[in-house]
Amino acid sequence: MPATELSTFDTVVIGAGAAGLMCAATAAKRGLSVAVLEHAKQAGKKILISGGGRCNFTNMYTAPENFLSDNPHFCKSALSRYTQWDFLAMVEKHGIAWHEKSLGQLFCNDSAKDIVRMLLKECQGAGAQVKLRTEIITVAEHNGIYHVNTSAGEFTTTNLVIACGGLSMPKLGATPFGYKVAEQFGHTIKPVRAGLVPFTLQDTDKAALADLSGVAADVVASNQRASFKEAMLFTHRGLSGPAMLQMSSYWYPGETLQVNLLPNEDAHALIKQAKQQQPRSSLIALFSKYLPKRMVQTLAAHGQWPTKNLADISNSELERVAGLIFAWPIKPNGTEGYRTAEVTIGGIDVNQVSSKTMESKLQPGLYFIGEVLDVTGWLGGYNFQWAWSSGWVCGESIPHIFQNL
């Protein structure tokens, strides 16, 4: 489109990600003219890399309790009106093979490209136009009309949808643009931080645990606000794996996490029984039956476990070691930040947005969907479901009547 050309649409969606494409397809199916503007050269870039390239597109157990927000009630309406089963029906309508991996997580059998192709087909079939490589220069509103000035000319509309995500994974093009537009129209932005992100460690812990890079174990990680029973993975930078990614969303700098390294066993009982039945055995030999030996050896050195035979170790020392197994304390230095974070926690204050329509309560005709809002799901397909649900209810709610331009 020439730079001087002006295009008028019933709805303009900024962002061709999960939420934006769902909203565009839904609105277009209702007969609205829709344009999706995306600065990247391809749509759905975050979809494409998700789930190891197979896209964990939803979770069978999606419920409001799986989401963080300063207003935990906000997500209820959208999640109940467009459910995981509704999205799964679309996936099956397009013949996309899928499987459940664990904990209700649903993945494509083949490729995340199938989900992007599906969304683009839905848009194309309904007549929504997806315009890639389109940089947004300015957004302005005058007399109820939004003017979106872009590298491809000016777009005008009475319904503007902000679906450009948060700050996570800047290498995929993430920017604070959505927050800036919200602030431009008087919205409050709740403090943002990286979520679903690996932890980095204090220098002393990092050095002590360096040899464990690549070692994993099923654990229960917890603090005062949350607890997750999933895998923990040691990396050369710190701690990752589902348990740690989940906890990162509930962690604040300076806090210590507790990790139950043997969630299916009673460490106290194991030690007591072993001292009676195998008194000449060692703590390392005992726990190497349940955990990777390299992990046990490193943790033993790190926690200064006694190396004598069980029979020669005092009960108080044995209790101390059992306590370390039951609640290994680890104080992260920080996280890897937005570079590797899967989501952005915080965002546009949802108390200023309608939970029924996703329309701004401050600015008529302005809508916010997906990650740009202060709604963040757990690891496991929940954030995609929020994108589908919020995108769908927005697409269903945008009015048909277009004002005279």
WOTAPE-V632476 format. One record per helix or strand of 2 or more residues. SS is the DSSP state (~ for helix, > for strand). FROM is the first residue (numbers start at 0). TO is the last residue. If there is no record, write none. Layout:
ss=SS from=FROM to=TO
ss=SS from=FROM to=TO
This chain:
ss=> from=5 to=7
ss=> from=10 to=13
ss=~ from=17 to=28
ss=> from=33 to=36
ss=~ from=44 to=52
ss=> from=55 to=58
ss=~ from=63 to=65
ss=> from=66 to=67
ss=~ from=75 to=80
ss=~ from=83 to=92
ss=> from=97 to=99
ss=> from=104 to=107
ss=~ from=112 to=125
ss=> from=128 to=130
ss=> from=135 to=141
ss=> from=144 to=149
ss=> from=152 to=156
ss=> from=158 to=161
ss=~ from=169 to=171
ss=~ from=176 to=183
ss=> from=188 to=194
ss=> from=198 to=200
ss=~ from=202 to=207
ss=~ from=209 to=211
ss=> from=215 to=221
ss=> from=226 to=233
ss=> from=237 to=239
ss=~ from=240 to=247
ss=> from=256 to=259
ss=~ from=266 to=276
ss=~ from=282 to=286
ss=~ from=292 to=301
ss=~ from=309 to=311
ss=~ from=314 to=325
ss=> from=327 to=329
ss=> from=331 to=334
ss=~ from=336 to=338
ss=> from=342 to=347
ss=~ from=349 to=351
ss=> from=358 to=359
ss=> from=365 to=367
ss=~ from=369 to=371
ss=> from=375 to=376
ss=~ from=381 to=396
